[in-house]
């Protein structure tokens, strides 16, 4: 026989739950729930026994009310919580948020992990519901709330191919649900679920429920522009960060540079200051105000953290624009070269709400994850001649190095460092734009130029992927006694993946002589005229001498 006190408690709880329509199982922050929702908004505590002999309250019906057993929370019952994880943008085109169970075909997300923690709240008592309601209103208190000694799922559960993480045989109680961070995706905000909950139509207790949190795919990437970024020169990086829908309570971008790079801050160190902007799709980026974020550059690390003003601005821009991205553009000087077979790598990380941290080493699988990187090679230009007569000195030849495609020169000449190591105060202007040969130590009939730190390829996750740089040289001045080679010469790249790479080219020269110095067009005609003139001069000299002798 159920006690009168327990029945009154049940009536109070059921009545209160019927009045409130917001969900106790509604999230502390963004999440979707497809079930009817319940809440408790501070109804009076359950009845207490009257002192012996005290009269009943005026109008009180002392007869036991007629209650069905289903009106009471059954502490012996167990429940099931099913989390169905959906991949996609939670916003509609008008910026409104999806709610409830999905309609139509959903893109279920496999591999998401959820953990649940049972709180030490007794839902057979009104005080348990009151405390639950307080936690919903004050989510910051959940972390300090006592956990139950009996934790039915001490380890996380992973969603299957249908996007389901099923927690069965759950004791009656309140559960704190947390999604574990996963690289490449947003995470649902933690939320509270009560088992049981009250059916909004019948008021009966339900011990099985399904929730539909939604994930967004977030894959920040880092692009690199290494054109002309030789040793001592600046390399350009751009970090592209997708902005999630929903509550944007945090956005922080951190890039700790490798020792081969020195961050350019714009404070007289040979380049512009970092720039922060945003754009949607392929639109023109809009530069953000300096009070939208804080910028730190200590310890060769770039940190961009958005202020409340900046977060609010981005959240507003995000409405109806799923392609919204933040761009952080900066430069770094190449101050040293990687070892043989290595490259200069760079990885940035982005911190999102709900403790999600994602790097720019984007990849669908761990095997496909790669950092942004730049590979380098040293350059050798060799001057030679087939002329084997006499002494040969091919030093003093001058060249320019260009990027090229199919033998056509692109852009301006590229300066190249002439030493494998540079002074900390070395600047781009110290590199040699004119590449001059010296006499080779290995072969004194050859001239040679050696340069260091020429970028030959880059990789960046995202649209650009891998890019190869091809180079050509053009001789601008020949060694003394030789004719300048007018042709464009493509430079060959050699070296295995685990070896130092080398750019090399051999350029031939011909000796300078009278015939070779004549213009190509009509050269023999000029020679003939010259010979005829020389003959006439000799004839005149001979005639003059002969006439002089006759007169004597």
C-alpha positions in Angstrom: 0.0 0.0 0.0 1.5 3.3 -1.1 1.6 5.8 1.7 -0.4 8.9 1.6 2.7 11.0 1.9 4.3 9.4 -1.2 1.2 9.9 -3.2 1.0 13.6 -2.4 4.6 14.0 -3.4 3.8 12.3 -6.7 0.8 14.6 -7.3 2.9 17.7 -6.5 5.7 16.5 -8.8 3.3 15.6 -11.7 1.4 18.8 -11.3 4.5 20.9 -11.4 5.9 19.0 -14.3 2.8 19.5 -16.3 2.9 23.3 -15.6 6.5 23.6 -16.8 7.2 23.0 -20.5 11.0 23.6 -20.7 13.1 20.5 -20.7 15.0 19.3 -17.7 16.7 17.2 -20.3 17.1 20.3 -22.4 20.8 21.0 -22.9 22.8 23.3 -20.7 23.9 24.6 -24.1 23.1 23.7 -27.7 21.6 20.2 -28.4 18.4 18.8 -29.8 15.9 16.6 -28.0 13.2 14.8 -29.9 11.1 13.8 -26.8 8.6 15.6 -24.7 10.4 17.7 -22.1 9.9 18.4 -18.4 11.0 20.8 -15.8 10.4 21.8 -12.2 9.9 25.4 -11.2 9.9 25.5 -7.4 6.6 23.9 -6.3 6.0 23.5 -2.6 7.6 20.5 -0.9 5.6 17.4 -0.2 3.2 17.1 2.8 4.4 16.4 6.2 2.6 14.5 9.0 0.5 16.7 11.2 1.2 16.7 15.0 -1.0 14.4 17.0 -4.5 15.9 17.6 -4.0 18.8 15.2 -7.0 19.6 13.0 -6.8 19.1 9.3 -6.4 22.2 7.1 -9.6 23.8 6.1 -11.1 22.1 3.0 -8.6 19.3 3.0 -9.9 16.0 1.7 -8.5 13.4 4.1 -9.6 10.5 1.9 -6.7 8.7 0.1 -6.7 9.9 -3.6 -7.2 7.4 -6.3 -3.8 7.1 -8.0 -2.5 4.7 -10.6 0.9 3.1 -9.8 2.3 4.7 -13.0 1.9 8.1 -11.4 4.8 7.4 -9.2 8.5 7.2 -10.1 9.5 3.6 -9.9 12.9 3.5 -8.3 13.3 -0.2 -9.3 12.8 0.6 -13.0 15.7 1.0 -15.5 15.8 3.2 -18.5 17.5 3.6 -21.9 19.1 6.7 -23.3 19.8 6.7 -27.0 22.0 9.4 -28.5 21.6 9.7 -32.3 24.4 11.8 -33.7 23.8 13.9 -36.8 26.4 15.5 -39.0 25.4 18.8 -40.5 24.8 22.5 -40.0 22.3 23.0 -37.1 21.2 26.3 -38.7 18.6 26.8 -41.4 19.1 29.3 -44.1 17.3 32.0 -42.1 19.7 31.5 -39.2 17.1 29.6 -37.1 18.1 26.4 -35.3 16.9 22.9 -36.0 15.1 21.3 -33.1 13.7 17.8 -32.3 14.0 14.6 -34.3 15.3 15.1 -37.9 12.9 15.0 -40.8 13.8 13.2 -44.0 17.2 11.5 -44.5 19.8 12.4 -41.9 23.5 12.1 -42.2 24.3 10.0 -39.2 27.8 10.4 -37.7 29.8 7.3 -36.7 32.7 7.4 -34.3 31.5 10.2 -31.9 32.1 9.3 -28.2 29.8 10.2 -25.3 30.2 9.6 -21.6 27.5 9.9 -19.0 27.8 10.6 -15.3 25.0 9.8 -12.9 24.4 12.6 -10.3 23.5 11.9 -6.7 19.9 13.2 -7.1 16.9 11.2 -6.0 14.1 11.6 -8.5 11.6 9.8 -6.2 11.7 12.9 -4.0 10.6 16.4 -4.9 13.9 17.8 -3.6 15.7 15.9 -6.4 13.6 17.6 -9.1 14.1 21.0 -7.4 17.8 20.5 -7.4 17.7 19.4 -11.1 15.8 22.5 -12.0 18.4 24.6 -10.2 21.2 22.9 -12.2 19.5 23.6 -15.5 19.3 27.3 -14.6 22.8 27.4 -13.3 24.9 25.1 -15.5 28.1 26.2 -13.9 27.2 24.3 -10.7 27.1 20.9 -12.5 30.8 20.4 -12.2 30.7 20.6 -8.4 27.6 18.5 -8.0 28.1 15.2 -6.2 28.3 12.1 -8.4 26.5 8.9 -7.5 28.5 6.0 -6.2 26.9 3.7 -8.8 28.1 4.7 -12.3 26.6 2.3 -14.8 28.9 3.4 -17.7 32.3 4.3 -16.5 33.7 4.4 -20.0 32.5 6.3 -23.1 30.2 4.7 -25.7 30.9 5.3 -29.4 28.2 5.9 -32.0 27.8 3.2 -34.6 27.1 3.4 -38.4 23.6 4.6 -37.6 25.0 7.4 -35.4 23.7 5.7 -32.2 25.3 5.5 -28.8 22.9 3.4 -26.6 23.0 3.4 -22.8 20.7 0.7 -21.5 19.8 -0.6 -18.1 20.2 2.8 -16.5 19.0 3.2 -13.0 16.5 6.0 -12.3 18.4 9.3 -12.0 19.9 12.4 -13.6 22.7 12.0 -16.1 25.2 14.5 -17.2 26.1 13.8 -20.9 29.4 15.0 -22.4 30.7 14.5 -25.9 34.4 13.9 -26.1 36.3 16.2 -28.4 37.1 14.7 -31.8 39.5 16.1 -34.4 37.7 17.7 -37.3 34.3 18.1 -35.7 32.5 20.4 -33.3 31.2 18.9 -30.0 27.7 19.2 -28.6 27.5 21.2 -25.4 27.1 19.1 -22.3 23.5 18.5 -21.2 21.4 16.9 -18.5 19.0 14.1 -19.0 16.5 12.8 -16.5 15.3 9.2 -16.5 12.4 9.0 -16.2 10.8 12.1 -17.7 7.1 13.0 -17.9 5.2 12.5 -21.2 3.9 16.0 -22.1 0.6 14.6 -23.3 -0.3 11.9 -20.7 1.8 13.0 -17.8 3.0 9.4 -17.4 6.6 8.6 -16.6 8.7 7.4 -19.6 11.9 5.5 -19.0 13.2 5.5 -22.6 14.3 8.6 -24.5 16.2 9.7 -27.5 18.2 12.9 -28.1 19.6 14.2 -31.3 22.7 16.4 -30.9 24.2 17.7 -34.0 27.9 18.0 -35.1 29.5 20.3 -37.6 32.5 19.3 -39.5 35.3 21.7 -38.7 38.6 21.4 -40.6 40.8 24.4 -40.3 43.7 24.5 -42.7 46.9 26.3 -43.1 48.1 27.5 -46.5 51.7 28.4 -47.4 53.1 30.6 -50.1 56.8 29.9 -50.4 57.4 31.6 -53.8 60.8 33.3 -53.4 61.0 32.2 -49.8 64.7 31.4 -49.9 67.0 31.3 -46.9 66.8 34.7 -45.3 63.5 35.6 -47.0 59.9 35.7 -45.8 57.3 32.9 -46.2 53.6 33.7 -46.1 51.1 31.6 -44.1 47.3 31.9 -43.9 45.3 30.0 -41.3 41.6 29.5 -42.4 39.3 28.7 -39.6 35.6 27.6 -40.1 33.1 29.2 -37.7 30.5 26.9 -36.1 26.9 27.8 -35.7 25.3 28.1 -32.3 26.8 29.6 -29.1 30.3 30.9 -30.1 31.7 31.3 -26.6 35.4 30.8 -27.5 37.7 31.0 -30.5 41.5 31.0 -30.1 44.1 30.3 -32.8 47.7 29.4 -31.8 50.7 28.8 -34.0 54.0 28.0 -32.5 56.6 28.2 -35.2 59.5 25.8 -35.7 63.1 26.9 -35.0 63.8 27.3 -38.8 61.2 30.2 -38.8 61.1 33.6 -37.1 57.7 35.2 -36.7 57.5 38.6 -38.5 55.6 41.0 -36.2 55.7 44.2 -38.3 57.8 46.0 -35.7 60.7 46.8 -38.0 61.6 43.1 -38.6 61.3 43.1 -42.4 57.6 42.5 -43.0 54.0 43.4 -42.3 52.1 42.7 -39.0 49.7 39.7 -38.9 46.2 40.5 -40.3 42.9 39.0 -39.2 39.8 39.0 -41.5 36.7 36.9 -42.3 34.8 35.9 -45.4 32.0 33.6 -46.5 32.7 31.3 -49.4 34.8 33.0 -52.1 33.8 36.5 -51.0 36.3 39.3 -50.4 37.6 39.1 -46.9 36.6 41.8 -44.4 39.3 42.9 -42.1 38.4 42.7 -38.4 38.9 45.6 -36.0 41.8 45.4 -33.6 39.4 45.3 -30.6 37.7 42.2 -32.0 40.7 40.1 -30.9 43.9 40.1 -28.9 47.2 39.4 -30.7 50.3 38.1 -29.0 53.6 37.3 -30.7 56.0 36.3 -27.8 58.3 33.3 -27.9 58.0 32.9 -31.7 54.3 32.0 -31.2 51.3 33.7 -32.8 48.2 33.8 -30.6 44.9 35.3 -31.8 42.1 35.2 -29.3 38.7 36.7 -30.0 37.1 39.1 -27.6 33.4 39.1 -26.7 32.9 41.8 -29.3 34.6 39.8 -31.9 32.8 36.5 -31.0 29.5 38.4 -31.2 30.3 39.8 -34.6 31.3 36.4 -36.0 28.2 34.7 -34.5 26.0 37.3 -36.2 27.9 36.9 -39.5 27.5 33.1 -39.2 23.7 33.2 -39.4 22.7 31.6 -42.7 26.3 31.5 -43.9 27.7 28.0 -43.3 30.9 28.8 -45.2 32.0 31.6 -42.9 35.7 31.5 -42.1 38.3 33.5 -40.2 41.6 34.1 -41.9 44.8 34.9 -40.0 47.6 35.9 -42.4 51.2 36.4 -41.3 54.8 36.1 -42.5 57.8 34.2 -41.1 61.4 34.6 -42.1 63.4 31.4 -43.0 66.4 31.6 -40.6 67.8 28.1 -41.0 67.3 25.0 -43.2 66.0 21.6 -42.3 68.2 18.5 -42.3 68.7 16.2 -45.3 65.4 14.6 -46.3 63.5 16.9 -43.9 61.2 19.9 -44.5 60.0 22.9 -42.6 56.7 21.9 -41.1 54.1 24.1 -39.4 50.9 23.3 -37.5 48.4 25.7 -36.0 45.6 24.7 -33.5 42.2 26.2 -33.0 40.3 26.1 -29.8 36.5 26.0 -30.1 33.7 25.9 -27.5 33.1 22.8 -25.4 36.9 22.0 -25.0 37.3 21.2 -28.7 40.8 21.7 -30.1 41.5 21.0 -33.8 44.8 21.3 -35.6 45.4 22.4 -39.2 46.8 18.9 -40.0 43.4 18.2 -41.6 42.7 14.7 -42.8 39.7 12.3 -42.9 41.7 9.6 -41.2 44.9 9.6 -39.0 46.8 8.3 -42.0 45.9 11.3 -44.1 46.9 13.9 -41.5 49.9 15.9 -42.6 51.3 19.2 -41.4 51.8 22.2 -43.7 55.3 21.8 -45.0 58.0 23.3 -47.3 60.8 21.4 -48.9 64.1 23.0 -49.8 67.1 22.3 -52.0 70.5 23.8 -52.6 71.4 25.2 -56.1 74.5 24.5 -58.2 75.1 26.3 -61.5 78.1 24.9 -63.5 79.8 26.8 -66.4 81.7 24.7 -68.9 83.1 24.8 -72.4 84.0 22.2 -75.0 87.0 24.2 -76.1 90.0 22.3 -74.8 92.7 24.6 -76.1 94.7 27.0 -73.8 93.8 28.1 -70.3 90.2 28.5 -69.3 88.7 30.7 -66.6 84.9 30.5 -66.3 84.6 32.5 -63.2 82.7 35.8 -63.3 79.7 34.5 -65.2 76.5 36.1 -63.9 73.0 34.5 -63.8 69.5 35.2 -62.6 67.2 32.5 -61.1 63.5 32.5 -62.0 60.5 30.4 -61.5 59.4 29.1 -64.8 56.8 26.9 -66.5 57.5 25.1 -69.9 60.6 27.2 -70.4 58.9 30.6 -69.8 60.2 32.8 -67.1 57.8 33.9 -64.3 58.1 36.9 -62.1 61.2 38.7 -61.0 64.7 37.2 -60.3 64.9 35.3 -57.0 67.7 36.2 -54.6 69.6 33.2 -53.2 71.8 32.9 -50.1 75.4 32.1 -50.7 76.0 30.5 -47.3 74.2 27.6 -45.6 73.8 29.5 -42.4 72.9 33.2 -41.9 73.4 35.8 -39.2 70.3 36.6 -37.1 70.3 40.1 -38.5 70.5 38.8 -42.1 67.8 40.2 -44.3 66.3 39.4 -47.6 68.2 42.2 -49.2 71.5 40.5 -48.3 70.8 37.6 -50.6 72.4 37.6 -54.1 70.0 38.5 -56.8 72.9 38.2 -59.3 74.4 34.7 -59.0 78.2 34.8 -59.9 80.4 31.8 -60.7 83.8 31.2 -59.2 86.5 28.9 -60.4 85.7 25.3 -59.5 88.0 23.5 -57.0 87.1 20.2 -58.6 87.7 21.2 -62.2 89.7 24.3 -63.0 88.2 24.4 -66.5 84.7 25.0 -65.0 83.0 27.8 -63.1 80.6 27.2 -60.4 77.9 29.0 -58.3 76.6 27.4 -55.1 73.4 28.7 -53.5 71.5 27.5 -50.4 67.8 27.2 -49.4 65.7 27.3 -52.5 62.0 26.1 -51.9 61.1 23.3 -54.3 57.7 22.1 -53.1 55.0 22.8 -50.5 52.0 20.9 -49.0 49.0 22.4 -47.4 45.8 20.7 -46.4 42.8 22.1 -48.2 42.3 23.2 -51.8 46.0 23.8 -52.8 47.4 20.5 -51.5 50.9 19.8 -53.0 52.6 22.4 -55.2 55.9 22.0 -57.1 58.2 24.9 -57.9 60.1 24.7 -61.2 63.2 26.9 -61.8 65.2 28.2 -64.8 68.4 30.3 -65.0 69.3 33.0 -67.5 72.9 34.1 -68.1 73.2 37.8 -68.0 77.0 38.2 -68.3 79.6 35.8 -69.7 83.1 35.1 -68.3 85.9 37.2 -69.8 86.8 35.9 -73.2 83.5 34.0 -73.7 80.2 34.7 -75.3 77.0 34.9 -73.2 74.7 31.9 -73.6 71.3 33.5 -74.6 69.2 30.4 -73.9 66.9 29.8 -70.9 68.1 26.7 -69.0 65.7 24.6 -66.9 67.1 23.5 -63.5 66.9 19.8 -62.6 65.8 18.6 -59.2 67.4 15.4 -57.8 67.4 13.6 -54.5 65.3 10.9 -52.9 62.7 11.6 -50.2 65.2 10.8 -47.4 68.1 12.6 -49.0 69.2 16.2 -49.4 67.7 17.6 -52.6 69.8 19.4 -55.2 68.9 21.8 -58.0 71.5 21.7 -60.7 72.1 23.0 -64.2 75.1 23.1 -66.6 75.5 26.0 -69.0 77.9 25.9 -71.9 80.0 28.9 -73.2 81.9 29.5 -76.4 85.0 31.5 -76.7 84.8 35.1 -77.8 86.5 35.7 -81.2 86.1 38.0 -84.2 83.7 35.9 -86.1 81.6 35.0 -83.1 81.3 38.7 -82.2 79.7 39.6 -85.5 76.0 39.9 -85.7 74.2 36.8 -86.9 72.2 38.5 -89.6 74.4 39.4 -92.7 77.6 38.5 -91.0 79.3 37.0 -94.0 78.3 40.0 -96.1 80.0 42.3 -93.7 83.1 40.1 -93.8 83.1 40.2 -97.6 82.9 44.1 -97.6 85.7 44.2 -95.0 87.9 41.9 -97.1 87.2 44.0 -100.3 88.1 47.2 -98.5 91.2 45.7 -97.1 92.2 44.6 -100.6 91.6 48.1 -102.0 93.6 49.6 -99.3 96.5 47.2 -100.0 96.2 48.0 -103.8 96.3 51.7 -103.1 99.3 51.4 -100.9 101.1 49.3 -103.5 100.3 51.7 -106.3 101.5 54.7 -104.3 104.8 53.0 -103.6 105.3 52.1 -107.2 104.5 55.6 -108.5 107.0 57.0 -106.0 109.8 54.9 -107.2 109.1 55.7 -110.8 109.2 59.4 -110.1 112.6 59.0 -108.4 
